[in-house]
């Protein structure tokens, strides 16, 4: 059931304690779960906002970064010659970006130094939330905690009560201990953590899209499954359900969450959470899901009293917060302008902006500018130009002192892939195709062997994938010829499916990425493999939702294209397929991007499904 203290699921009325369950019943229910050690809490940033912690929210961390970006392009550059309205639209787009997207852009331009901005979260000022949780740990009723916060305030509160905890990070094989005395708790951090050691403080943070990913991490799902098998009741506090990786992982049946107690501080009910809890408790009897609108500190302190456990000490202000000077950390105006370019959705606008900057004097900055132009050229299918720009960027990076071996190895692998891309359209470059294939394979082999051993497996998987991707592109001819051609040459798709399976064995995390997963799904569908249609449809809708949440508007067309293929082969048929293809084309055209690959994919699927383009 779902009980909202202060709300109920139906929209007709608001009642304080619906269905006969009041606050005292909620406290006893939580206390009973704690007595049996069946409960694991998951805390978000909301528990660290109150005094004396006063940690900044995501919006407060984001605002200075946005100002630094906008200031770098405050001059009326030629890119805005279309008028002030376009300039305002672009600036508004940047200002609405999520913290993860902005940090991702800064990290790509500034490297690991960008993570020092999160030093704002270093604090020793535990508040009542952290100390109450620590008191439950000391009482021995809270053996496991999940937190999405980078700060170490929960661990420090546990250490102050003379017990010990171990913090482990899901994204990285790293852990540390806090406190002395008996080990009472494991703290799991799916997004990583600040570390105590000065030289490693920022090395284990998953604060950017590149680090976290835009899909549910396999490691996170396995970790949640392990935790919830031992502690099947989940208490959520200080967390908004507005993300693309944690909430879907909790909702996944493999996570095996059986009961949920959701503490909502604000008056707005959590929409996705309510939908999920309806599924957990379809009869609506209050056994499997309770939503409490109120203060988590009061709830947990009342649970301490019900358990007869010792109360925690009062929170006190210990040290002033550590501040960061955004203009000192991000002092290069050229690099900040490159961050601005990276955040632009419109490839045509991005290209004109990067060209407006002109050749930059600093070799590292110029390499970043060239890489941005190469990315735009690749998207617009100007592969030869992309390859030339990447070569120039590689030479500049190779001459720089602080370039890592892995960075160079990754660039070599990408140049090898660009050569293979030149082989995809054989009717355009038939004479040069053998040389491009040989050169691409040579660069891929060289890139795999270069760099550090720890990352070589990923480069080997990319090598395998790029070779399969080349054959996959040639197979588009069969798809365009229709279902009969695909059925007659089904062995091609069966072999491709086996090849993608080998890549998955080499690097499952790579193939879990949305682009790689989508390519593999297409081959599996055309190879006639048996699939769980409902599961694959749900996964495609999850990818679509994740793109919307991370504001990657252009990529939203891809899930619609593959939903069209799924519906045509296994679902509602040609009408539903046509609707998805129309939506994909509308998305790409609406955002003003020249995306020939996406529009070609729409055209190929229309021919495969026998759908005529609507006028």
LORO-558294 format. One record per residue: x, y, z of N, C-alpha, C in turn. Coordinates in steps of 0.02 Angstrom, whole numbers, plus 50000, padded with zeros to 5 digits. Layout:
XYZXYZXYZ ...
***
This chain:
500414994150000500005000050000500445006250000 500135011749983500485018149988500095022550035 500415024850088500105029650133500515035950131 500205041550117500555047950118500295051650179 500735052850227500535056750284500455064050260 499845066250255499715072850228499405072650158 499475066950124499195066250056498935059150048 498535058149998498365051349978498415051049903 498415044849876498535043949805497985047049763 497365046349784496825049049745496845056649747 496615059949694496645067249689496025070549719 495535066549744494905069549765494985073549830 495415071249876495445074449941496135073649971 496275077750021496885077050061496685075450132 496945070150159496805068250228497465067250264 497475068650329498105068450366498355061350376 497935057050398498155050050410497665045350377 497715044350311497215040250276497255032850294 496705029550284496655022350292496815020050363 496745024650412496825022550482497535021850504 498025023750464498725023250484498965030250503 499175031150565499405037750587500165037650597 500425043250622501155044050628501445038950677 501085037650732501335032850781501405025850750 500935024050706500985017550671501605017450626 501735023150593502325023550550502965022550590 503005025850648503605025250691503695017950713 503165014750733503215007850756503405003150699 503145004650640503315000550581504065001050566 504335007250566505045008150552505465004950608 505255005950671505635002950727505644995350723 505084992350702505064985050695505544982650641 505594986350586506064984450534506784985250558 506914990450599507584991350625507774985850674 507304983650715507454978250764507694971950729 507404970350673507594964250636508164965350588 508434971550588508994973350543508814972250470 508174973050455507924972150386507934978450345 508074984150377508004990550344508684993350324 508714996050263509304999750240509065006550216 509365012050242509165018650219509565020750158 509265024950116509615028150061509515035650068 510065039350076510035046450089510285050450029 509935055950014510155060549962510425066949993 510535071949950510855078149972510435081950022 509785080650025509335084450069509505083850143 509835078350163509975077550235510565081850257 510945084650211511545088550228511445096050219 510825098250210510695105250197510625109250262 510335106250315510185109950376510815111350417 510765116150463511325118350505511545112550549 512195111950565512745116350544513105114050481 512855108850448513195106450387513135111750331 512515113650316512385119050268512755117950202 512775111750178513115110550114512705113350057 513025115750005512655118949950512255113749910 511695116049885511295111749841511615111549772 511345107349729511615106849661511565113549625 511025117249637510935123649603511455128749627 511625128649691512125133249717512825131549692 512955125049682513595123149652513625125049578 513045125049546513015126149474513065133549455 512755137949495512705145049475513375148349461 513895147549503514535150749487514855147949423 514745141549409515015138549348514685141649286 514025142449290513655145449234513895152549222 514005156349276514235163349269514915163649235 515365159149254516035158949224515995157349149 515535152849130515465151149060515185157049020 514655160049046514335165649010514805171549005 515195172849058515665178449056516195177449002 516375171148989516895169748939516655171348868 515995171648858515735172948790515275179048791 515415183648837514965189448844515015194348786 515575194148749515645198648692515165196448636 514895201048597514435199148542514825195848485 514975189448493515365185848443514965184948379 515315183848322514965183048258514465177348258 514545172548304514075166948305513365169348319 513295175448347512635177948363512365182948312 512645182948253512445187948203511715187248182 511425181448196510725180548177510255184948220 510525187748274510105192048315510165190548388 509945195348429509985194648501509535189048527 508995187648491508545182448515508885175648516 509315174248465509675167948464510175167748522 510515173348535510995173548590510645172048656 510065175048666509685173948728509475166648733 509265163748677509045156748677509615152048697 510205153348669510785149148684510995149948757 511025156048782511215157248852510705153948898 510065154548883509545151248923509635143748924 509825140948867509955133748862510525131648909 511055135548911511615134048955511405134749028 511015139949043510815141149112510355135749139 510005132249095509555126849118509905120149123 510545119849106510895113449106510955110649177 510955104149181511035100849246511765101149268 511875100449333512555100649361512995095249330 512715089249319513115083849291513375085449221 512945088649181513155090449113513695095849114 513605100749158514095106249161514765103649187 514745099549240515365096649266515705092149215 515295088649176515565084449122515955088749072 515675094449054516005098949007516655101649036 516645103949099517245106449131517775100949137 517555094849153518025089249161518355087549095 517995087849040518275086348975518795091648953 518695097848975519145103248955519715104149005 519565103849070520075105049121520375098649150 520065092849135520325086649163520115085849236 520495081849273520315080249343520305086349388 520655091749369520665097749410519965100649418 519505099249372518825101949377518465099149438 518655093149460518325090049517518465093649583 518985097849584519135101549645518585106549663 518165108149614517595112449630517145109449683 517135102749687516705099349736517025099449806 517605102849813517885103749879517425107649926 516925111049897516405114249938516075109249986 516075102849967515725097750006516145094850062 516765097150068517185094850124516975098550187 516755094950237516505098050298516545093050356 516605095650416516585091550477515995093450521 515545097450494514975099950534514375095450525 514375089750561513815085050557513185088250587 512615087250556511995089850584511605084250619 511005085950641510605081050680510435074850638 510345075650573510205069850531510775064850534 511385067250524511965062750523512065059450592 511985063250646512105060650713511565055650734 510945056750713510415051950728510525045350692 510735045750629510905039650592511485036050626 511985039950649512555036950684512335033450748 511855036350784511605033250845511265026550830 510915026050774510605019750755511145014650738 511685016950706512245012450691512555009850756 512665014450804512945012450868512505007450905 511835008150896511365003550928511364996750896 511694996050838511744989450806511154987550764 510724992550746510114990850708510154993250636 510724996250617510794998950549511454996550520 511474990350495512104987550471512324990050402 511874993250365512054995450298511715002050283 512075006550249511805013050229511995014150156 511535016850117511665019150048511605026650048 512095030150020512035037350013512315039549946 511985044349915512195047049851512645053149861 512785054949922513165061049938513915059749934 514275064649909515005064249905515335065849972 514995069650015515305071650079515375065550125 515765066450178515905061050226515585062450294 515045066250295514735068250358514425062350395 514125057650360513855051750393514415047750426 514955046650389515515042850416515825046450476 515895053150472516185056750528515745056550589 515075056750579514615056150636514675049350669 514755044050629514835037350656515485036950696 516025039850669516665039850705516625043650770 516235049050774516175052850836515845048850892 515435043850873515095039650923515495033450940 516145033450921516625028150940516445021250914 516185021150853516105014850817516415015950748 516465010650710516835010850647516385008850589 516515011850531516155010050470516645009550412 516445005850361516835005250299516425008250243 516735012750206516405015850148516665012650084 516215010450042516405007449978516055011149921 516415012049867516145015549808515985010449753 515385011149725515165006349674515525007349608 515625013549588515925014949523516665013249520 516985013249579517715012249581517865006749632 518375002649620518564997549669518975000749725 518645004849766518995008449818518565008749881 518905009049939518555009350003519005012650055 518705014850109519095017550165518695016550229 519045016750286518725015950351518715022550389 518205023250431518145029150473517975026950544 518295030050594518145028650664518565023050693 518475022150757518815016750794518305012750833 518505006850854518045002550890517754997250845 517204994150866516914988550827516634990950760 516704986750709516414988250644515664986950646 515274992250635514554991650642514174992750576 514494995650526514094997650468514524997950405 514204996350349514494997450282514115003150249 514475008150225514165013750190514325013050115 513805012050075513885011150002513715017749967 514175019849923514075026149886514095024749811 513515024149780513495022549708513835027649663 513845034049685514145039249644514855041149666 515135037349712515815038849735515815043349796 516425045249818516495048949879517135053149879 517125058549918517745061849936518135057149982 518785056849974519195052450014519585056350067 519765053150123520135056750176520835058950154 521185054750116521875056350098521905062250049 522355066850062522395072950021522535071449948 522965066449934523165065149865522635061349826 522115058849861521605054949826520905057549839 520855063649865520195066049886519685065949830 519885067849769519415068749714519455063349661 519825058049674519945052849622519365047949616 518925047749664518405042649665517705045749665 517625051149627516975054449621516655052849554 516015051449554515635050449493515155056249485 515425062149468515015068149466514835070349396 515115067149345514995069249276514635063749238 514345065549180514005060549139514485055049116 515105057049099515585052149076515745047149131 515745049249194515915044849250515315040649271 514725043749275514135040149298513805036249242 513825039149181513465036049125512755038549122 512415037249067511725039449059511245033649061 511465028249093511035022449100511185019149167 510795014349185510885010849248511535006849245 511975007949293512605004249295512494997049317 512814992449282512764985349301513034984349371 513574987849388513854987249455513364989649508 513024995149494512534997749542511964992849552 511714989949497511164985249502511364979049541 511954976449529512194970549566512284972249640 512554978149654512644980149724511974980849760 511494984149727510824984849757510504977949769 510574973549721510284966849729510584963249789 511244963849797511574960749855511334963749921 511254970449923511044973749985510324971950002 509874972349952509164971449967508974964149978 509384959549958509254952549977509344951650053 509824955250081509944954850153509494959550193 509324965350162508924970450197508374972650148 507814969150146507314970250093506894976550100 506954980150157506554986250167506994992350155 506764996950114507145002850096506815009050126 507205013050162506975019550186507345024950146 506965029450115507255034650072507135041450104 507655045650108507585052350136508075057050103 507865063350095508295068450066508455067349993 508035063549958508195061649889507625063549843 507805066749788507325068049734507375062349683 506815060249656506825054649609506995056849537 507255062949530507375065749463508075063949438 508195057549426508835055449398508715049849348 509245047549317509195042649263509565036149279 509875035649338510255029549353510045026249418 509935030149472509785027049536509055024849541 508595029349524507885027549528507715021649483 507935021449420507795015449380508105009149409 508695009749442509005003949473508595001349532 508305005949571507885003949626507245000549601 506985003049545506355000449518506444993949480 507064992249463507204986149426507034980049469 506654975249442506474969249481507094965449508 507654965949472508254962549495508534965449560 508344971649577508574974649639508234971349700 507634968549689507284964749740507094968849801 506904975149792506624979149847505914976649860 505774975049923505114972349940504654977549974 504954981950016504554986950051504924993650048 504534999150046504825005850041504485010350092 504905014150128504665019650171504995025950144 504605030350116504865036250082504705042450124 505225045950147505135051950186505205057950140 504665061650131504645067250084504615073650125 505145077850121505165083950161504705089350132 504685089850066504285095050034503565092850027 503145097350005502435095849998502265092349932 502745092249886502615089149820502735081649823 502245077449810502355070249811502845068149756 503275063249768503735060849716503375056649664 503315059149603502875056049554503115049149534 503745048549514503995041949492503985037049550 504145039549611504145035249669503445032549684 502945036849677502255034649690502035029349639 502225030349577502055025349525502375018649541 503005018849563503355012749580503025009349640 502835013249690502545010349751501845007549740 501495010349691500855007349672500955000149648 501514999249610501664992549585501874987949642 502234990649691502444986549748501854984249790 501344988449795500774986949838500124988249801 499964984149751499374985549710498714985449748 498684981749804498064981349842497934987649884 498454991749895498364997949932498204996950005 498534992150038498394990850108498934993350156 499444996550130499954999450174500474994650198 500534988750168501024983850193501714984950162 501744987050101502384987250066502634994250050 502244999450061502475006150043502135011450086 502535015650117502285021150158502675027350138 502315032850127502635039250112502465044050169 502975046550202502885051150258503105058050237 502665062850243502855069750230503055072850296 503695074550303503935077350366504685077350370 504935077850431505645078550445505935071750462 506435069550425506725062950438507075062750505 507345068350529507675068450595507185066550649 506595069550647506095067950698505875060650695 505785058150635505575051150628506105046450656 506735047450640507265042950663507385043750738 507325049850764507395050750836506835047350874 506225047550848505665043950879505775036450876 506095034150822506255027050818506785025050870 507265029450882507765028250935507425027451003 506955031851015506585031451078506195024951084 505865023051029505475016851029505915010751039 506535011151016507005005551024507355005651091 507285011151128507625011751192508375012951185 508585015651128509295016951116509495023851141 510145024651153510395031051178510335036451125 510155042451147510085048051101510775050551079 510825053551019511465056050996511635062651029 512265064851026512445071551051512145076951006 512115082851033511855088450994512355090550940 512085092750883512515095050829512855101550850 513475102550828513835108650845514255110850785 514365117350781514775120150727515505119350745 515885115850703516585114350720517075118450680 516995118550614517475121950571517105126050518 517375131750499517075135550443517095131350380 516605132150336516605128250273517185130150228 517425125250190517965126450142517655129650080 517945135150058517685138550000518145137649940 517865138549881518255137949820518135144149777 518675146849750518635152649706518565150149634 517975151049606517835148249540518295151349487 518465157749496518885161049445519615159049452 519805156549510520485153949517520535146949488 520025142849501520035135949475519975135849399 519545140049372519415140049301519605146949272 520265148049269520525154649254520595155949179 520595150749138520715151649066520055153449031 520035159349002519435161548967519325157348904 519865155448871519795151248811519505144448828 519745141448883519485134948903518745135548924 518565140948957517875141948976517425142748915 517695145948863517325146548800517235139648768 517745135348774517695128548748517175124448787 517125125748852516605122548892515915124648865 515845131148851515225133648822515055130048757 515565129148714515455125748650515245118548661 515545115248709515375108248722514645107448744 514375112548778513685112148803513165113748751 513365116348693512885118148641512595111848609 511935111848598511605106248566511675106548490 511645112448463511615113448390512315112748361 512435107648320513095106548292513315112148245 512855114848207513025120348162513255126448201 512895127948255513075133548298513745132248332 513845126148354514485124348387515065125148339 514985123048276515525123648228515695130948214 515175135148206515315142148193515645145548253 515425143548312515725146448373516465144548378 516635138248367517335135948372517755139248318 517485140148259517855143548206517955150948223 517475153848258517535160848278518115161848327 518235156948370518785157548418519455158048383 519505155248323520135155548286520655150848316 521245150648287521775146348312522025149048379 522035144748429522235146748496522985145848506 523295150348544524015150148552524255144248593 523865142548644524055136948687523925130348651 524435125848644524345119648606523795115148635 523745114848701523225110648731522535113348716 522445119848721521795122848705521625122048631 522125122748588522005121848516521815114648501 522125109848535521945102848525521225101548545 520995104648599520305103948620519825107048570 520015112748542519595116048491519535111648429 520105108948407520105104548347519695098248359 519745095448420519355089548436518605090948433 518405096948456517705098948452517465099448380 517875102548338517705103148267517675096248234 518135091748253518135085048225517505081248244 517275082148307516665078848329516065081148288 516025087748274515475090348234515515087548163 516125087448135516205084848067516005077548063 516175073548113515985066448113515225065748115 514895069648158514165069348164513835071148097 514135075948062513835078147999514095073947940 514435068547955514665063547907515205066447860 515575071147883516165073647847516775070247877 516825063747865517315059647901518025061447882 518145063047818518815064947798519055071147835 518625076047841518805082147878518915080447952 518485076247980518565074248050519235070948062 519445066748014520075063248021520665068048019 520645072847974521185077747969521235082048033 520665084048059520655088048121520915083948180 520725077548182520965073248237521715072048233 521985071548172522705070748165523075076848193 522825082848177523135088948203523085089348279 522515087448305522425087448378522895082348411 522975076548379523415071448407524135073848410 524365077248357525055079748356525175084848413 524675089148423524745094148476524745090848545 524305085848555524275082348620524915078348631 525185075348578525795071248586526395075548606 526385081948585526945086348602526865089548671 526265089148699526145092148765526455087948820 526645091148874526995087648928526535083548973 525925086048983525485082849032524985077849001 525095075948939524645071248906524795064148930 524275060448948524365053648972524395048748914 524695043048927524745037848875524055035348855 523595034948904522905032748888522545037548842 522675044048853522355049148809522585048148737 523235047348728523495046448660523245039848630 523225034548670522985028148645522265028648623 521845032148662521155033048643521075036848579 521495041848568521465045748506521685041448446 522175037148456522385032648401521825027848382 521495025048432520935020548419520385024148381 520235030448401519705034148368519885035748295 520525037348282520725038648213520665032248171 520815026548202520715020248167519985019248148 519545021048195518825020448181518615025148125 518895031148123518735035948070518915033048001 519495029647997519685026447934519175021047915 518935017147963518435012047948517775015347926 517625021147955517015024747935517045026847861 517655028247837517725029947766517585024047721 517585017947749517435011947709516685010347709 516285013947748515585012047755515185013447692 515335019047658514965020747597515405019047537 515405012747520515875010247469515755013447401 515135015247385514995018047319515325024947311 515505028147367515825034647363516585034247360 516865029147393517595028847399517855021747385 517605018747332517775011747318518525010847307 518855015547272519565014747257519985015047321 519805019447368520195020447428519995015847485 519455012047476519195007947531519715002847557 520074999147514520564994347541521104997747583 521355003547559521865007047597521595009547664 520995012347664520695014747727520575009047776 520365003247749520254997447792520914995247823 521434994647782522084992547808522354997547859 522295004047843522545009247888522155009447954 521495008547948521085008548008521245002748054 521334996848025521514990948065522204991848098 522674994748061523344995848088523325000648148 522935006048142522885010848196522525007848257 522015003848244521665000648300522134995948338 522524991948302522994987448335523514991448374 523744996948345524235001148379523945004348442 523325006748436522995009748494522875004848550 522694998648533522584993548584523224992248624 523794992048590524424990548623524704996548662 524515002548641524755008548676524375009448741 524595014248781524235015748843524395010848899 524015011448953524145007449012523785000749007 524064995749042523774989049040523074988849070 522954993049121522304992849156521724994649111 521844998549058521305000649013521324997048946 521774992348938521854989048873521244984948854 520904981948902520324977848886519774981948854 519684988148877519174992448847519364993948774 519994995248760520204996748692520144990548647 520264984648675520164978448637519424977648619 518984979148666518264978548654518044983548600 518324989648603518154994648551518394992348482 518994989348480519244986748417518764981548387 518534976948428518054971848406517404975048384 517174979948424516524983048408516564986848342 517094990548331517144994648270517164990248207 517484984448213517484979948154516784977348140 516424975448194515734973148185515294978748159 515414984848183515024990648163515094991948088 515694990748060515804991647989515364986947948 515374980547965514954975647930514214977247940 514054979448001513364981348016513124986947970 513564991747956513384997247911513264994747840 513684990047817513574987147750512914983447747 512704980547803512074976647804511464981147798 511554987747803510984992247793510674991447724 511074989247676510804988147609510264982747611 510384977447650509884972047657509264974647692 509364978947744508784981547780508354985847734 508684990047694508314994347648507934990447595 508164984347580507824980147530507204976747558 507104977047623506494974547652506564967947689 506024965747722506034959647763506244953447725 506064952947660506254946847623507004946247615 507334951847600508064951747593508394950047660 508134952747713508404951247780508314943847796 507724941147780507604934047794508064929547753 508184931447690508604927347647509334927347670 509564932947695510264933647717510304934347793 509874930747827509844931247900510504929147933 510874924847900511504922447929511994928247941 511944933547900512374939347910512244942447979 511604943147995511424946148059511554941448118 511494934948105511654930048157512394930448175 512834930948124513544931548137513714938048172 513374943448151513484949848185513274949448259 512734946148272512504945348341513024941648383 513324936348353513854932648389514464937148401 514614941448353515184945948360515054950848417 514464953648420514294958148476514304954448543 514114948048542514154944048604514874943548628 515344942848582516054942448602516284949048632 516044954648603516214961248632515934961748702 515324959148712515014959348778515404955248828 515684949648807516094945648852516734949248870 517014953048822517634956748836517504962548884 516954966248874516814972248913516064973248919 515744970048969515014970748976514794978048987 515204981949022515004988849035514984992948971 515434991548924515424995048860514774993648824 514584987348819513984985448782513344987448818 513404989148883512814991648919512674998948902 513175002448873513065009348851512515009648799 512135015048800511515015248759511655014448685 512175017748657512305017148585512475010048567 512915006948605513135000148591512554995148601 512164996448653511594992048666511084992448610 510964998448584510474999348530510704995848466 511344996348449511604993048390511524985448397 511664982948455511604975748467510874973548464 510424977648491509714975948489509474975448417 509674980048374509464979848304509664973248271 510284971148283510524964848253510144958848281 510014958948346509644953348376508944952848347 508624958548336507944958448308507954955748237 508434957948197508464955848127508734948748119 509104946348170509344939448169508804934448190 508234937048212507684932648232507764929548300 508184932448342508274929648409507644930548450 507534925848497506974926348543507134931748595 506694936648602506814941948650506194943048692 506294946048750505744948048793505514954948770 504974955148732504754961348700504604966748752 504254964948805504074969848856504694972748890 505174968348902505794970648935506194975348890 506254973648826506634977948781506274984548769 505604984348765505234990548756505334995048818 505314992048877505414995948939506114998948940 506604995148916507294997748915507355003648867 507045003148809507055008648760506725014948789 506165014048823505825019748853506245022748910 506615018448945507065020748998507635025048969 507905022848912508435026748878508155033448856 507545033348828507225039548806507135044348864 506915041748921506815045948980507485048649006 508005044449004508655046749028508915052448985 508815052048919509025057548875508655063948892 508015063448909507635069348926507885072348992 508065068049039508275070549105508975073749102 509415071149059510085074149054510105079549001 509515081148972509445086648924509845085348860 509905079048841510225077448778509675076748726 509415082348704508805082448664508895079048596 509485079848566509595077248498509555069648498 509865066448548509895059148549509215055848561 508705059748579508055056748592507765053548530 508025055248471507765052048411507945044648406 508535042748433508765035848426508295030648456 508065031348519507595026348546506965025748505 506715031248478506105030948437506215026648374 506805027248344506955023248285506935015748301 507245013948356507275006748373506615004248402 506235008748433505545006848453505125005348391 505245009048337504875007748275505015000648249 505654998748250505824991948227505524986648272 505544987848337505264983048385504514982348375 504164987948367503434987648358503254984348292 503634985548239503484982648174503564975048176 504094972648209504234965448208503854961548262 503754964748320503474960948377502914964548414 502694970248391502224974048431501594975948394 501434982448396500794984848371500764985448295 501324984448261501314984348189501514990848156 501314991548093501564996848050501345003848073 500745004348101500505010948123500935013848179 501075009648230501495011848285502195013348262 502455009248216503135010348189503175017048153 502665018548113502655024848077502655030748125 502285030248180502255035548229502935036948261 503285031648278503955032448308504445035448259 504425033348197504885036048146504745043448134 504105045348133503925052348125504185056548183 504135053748244504385057348303505145058248300 505495052948278506225053348273506435058748223 506115058848165506285063848115506125070848140 505555071648174505355078248199505855080848251 506095076348294506585078348345507215080948313 507485077348265508115079448234508035085948194 507475086648160507385092748121507225098648165 506865097548219506665103048263507265106448297 507785102448310508365105248345508885108248298 508725108448234509155111948187509815108648175 509875102248191510505098748181510515095148115 511085095548083511165091848020511415084848040 510945080048045511115073348068510955068348013 511375067947962511215063547906511175056147927 511575054147975511565047147995510875045348025 510615049748068509965048448098509405048548046 509415053548003508885054047952508935048247902 509555046047887509635040147844509345033947877 509435033447943509155027747979508395027747975 508095033547980507365034147973507155031947903 507515034147852507345032447783507405024847772 507935021847798508045014547790507475010647823 507275012647883506745009047918506075010047884 505965015947856505335016947820505295012147760 505845011247725505845006547669505764999447694 506094997747750506034990947777505314989447796 504974994247828504294993147852503764994447799 503974997047740503494998647688503075004747704 503375009647736503005015647757503195021447711 502695024747685502815030547643502865036847688 503335041147671503425047347709502815051747702 502585054247760502005058747759502205065647734 501765068547696501895075147668501715080447719 
***
